[in-house]
Amino acid sequence: MRALARAIDQHDLPAVEKIAQESREDPFEVLISTMLSAQTRDPVTAAASARLFRVARTPRTMAKLTTTRIERLIYPVSFYRHKATHVKQTCRILVERYRGRVPGTMEELLTLPGVGRKTANLVLILSFKSLQNICVDTHVHRISNRLGWVQTRTPEETEQALYKATADRWWPFINLYLVTWGQNVCKPVYPRCGACVIREQCPRIGVERTSVR
Ligand code: SF4
């Protein structure tokens, strides 16, 4: 983790981390951009989030947009129709149940439509400064298994296994480090093991072919 902390400096921040930084960790922007980011490339997430936040920056203003308007603003993120519906429903609930604020507990966040553990964990880490959560997406799941930290089949299993396998001081950073590494070096197909700062420590479990670059 120390080696990755140094190495990620030369790469761009993941889209949601950048949005968190630019919005001063605003929980609403982190929540909505994380919802948009699922199975979507970072540049698409960043552009869609910027278009949406230019029109509406609070749950109250966003709840007033029609689903069709939200769809148009966030297109072409994957599943933009589903996500537009979830964004609208979530904003309504935030206004009606939480006085226009994003709640700060896992239980409450999981009641919002389209919000799973990945999104809830990221909101808790980035906006509520939780030190008790690990956010596991597909990059964290894949790399943790390649490194042999865990042996799991799903991101949900990985999250629980990582609480046991890693020191808690690293929990808030695991997502940032492994997502950045996964986007740039430890790619899903043909990881760039030759350019990897932790290749000496990595058993490369399940890696069959690597990139020559
Ligand atoms: S050595 Fe290869 S498999 Fe291991 S973390 Fe680095 S890029 Fe990924």
Residues whose N, C-alpha, C, O or C-beta is under 5 A from the ligand:
A	BS01	SF4	R146 V185 C186 P191 R192 C193 C196 I198 R199 C202 R204 V207
